[in-house]
Amino acid sequence: MSNPNRFAEYWRANLRLMAILLAIWFAVSFGAGIFFADALNSIRFFGFKLGFFFAQQGAIYVFVGLIFYYAWRMNRLERELDVDEE
């Protein structure tokens, strides 16, 4: 990690990934759970209205999935930029 260019590239990629994942989480939790809840309520998912499902549980499932994706992607990025711990 002695190369400052790799360090800067690593953090740039990290911040870009975090911004994308936070935008997805915002779209799912706030968008699907609040803004589009009325439109989504016409669809049933496991017996629940889809807008209600996203507001109560769906956003949490997406958040947990995003956490796993972030960990997987960051491990891959660290190996690509040779900044991983071995």
C-alpha positions as CSV (number, residue, x, y, z in Angstrom):
1,M,0.0,0.0,0.0
2,S,3.0,2.2,-0.4
3,N,1.9,3.6,-3.8
4,P,-0.3,6.7,-3.2
5,N,-2.0,6.3,-6.6
6,R,-3.3,2.9,-5.6
7,F,-4.5,4.3,-2.3
8,A,-6.4,7.1,-4.0
9,E,-7.8,4.7,-6.6
10,Y,-9.0,2.4,-3.9
11,W,-10.8,5.1,-2.0
12,R,-12.3,6.6,-5.1
13,A,-13.7,3.1,-6.0
14,N,-14.9,2.6,-2.4
15,L,-16.7,5.9,-2.3
16,R,-18.3,5.3,-5.7
17,L,-19.5,1.9,-4.7
18,M,-20.9,3.2,-1.4
19,A,-22.8,6.0,-3.2
20,I,-24.3,3.5,-5.6
21,L,-25.4,1.1,-2.9
22,L,-26.8,3.9,-0.7
23,A,-28.8,5.2,-3.7
24,I,-30.2,1.7,-4.2
25,W,-31.1,1.4,-0.5
26,F,-32.7,4.8,-0.6
27,A,-34.7,3.9,-3.7
28,V,-35.9,0.7,-2.1
29,S,-36.6,1.9,1.4
30,F,-37.9,5.4,0.8
31,G,-39.1,5.0,-2.8
32,A,-40.8,1.7,-2.7
33,G,-41.8,1.9,1.0
34,I,-43.2,5.5,0.9
35,F,-43.4,7.2,-2.5
36,F,-44.7,4.3,-4.6
37,A,-46.4,2.4,-1.8
38,D,-49.9,3.1,-3.1
39,A,-49.1,1.9,-6.6
40,L,-47.2,-1.2,-5.3
41,N,-50.1,-2.1,-3.0
42,S,-52.1,-3.4,-6.0
43,I,-49.5,-6.3,-6.1
44,R,-49.5,-9.1,-3.6
45,F,-46.3,-10.7,-2.3
46,F,-46.7,-13.7,0.1
47,G,-50.2,-12.5,0.9
48,F,-49.1,-8.9,1.8
49,K,-49.5,-5.8,-0.3
50,L,-46.1,-5.1,-1.9
51,G,-45.9,-1.5,-0.7
52,F,-46.5,-2.7,2.9
53,F,-43.9,-5.5,2.5
54,F,-41.2,-3.1,1.3
55,A,-41.9,-0.6,4.1
56,Q,-41.9,-3.3,6.8
57,Q,-39.4,-6.0,5.7
58,G,-38.3,-5.7,2.1
59,A,-36.0,-2.8,2.7
60,I,-34.3,-4.7,5.5
61,Y,-33.7,-7.7,3.2
62,V,-32.3,-5.5,0.5
63,F,-30.0,-3.7,3.1
64,V,-28.6,-7.1,4.3
65,G,-28.1,-8.1,0.7
66,L,-26.3,-4.9,0.0
67,I,-24.0,-5.5,3.0
68,F,-23.0,-8.9,1.6
69,Y,-22.5,-7.5,-1.9
70,Y,-20.3,-4.7,-0.5
71,A,-18.1,-7.1,1.5
72,W,-17.7,-9.3,-1.6
73,R,-17.0,-6.4,-4.0
74,M,-14.5,-4.8,-1.6
75,N,-12.6,-8.0,-1.1
76,R,-12.3,-8.3,-4.9
77,L,-11.3,-4.7,-5.3
78,E,-8.6,-5.0,-2.7
79,R,-7.2,-8.0,-4.6
80,E,-7.3,-6.2,-7.9
81,L,-5.5,-3.2,-6.5
82,D,-3.1,-5.3,-4.4
83,V,-4.1,-3.7,-1.1
84,D,-5.5,-6.8,0.5
85,E,-4.3,-8.4,3.7
86,E,-2.7,-11.7,3.1
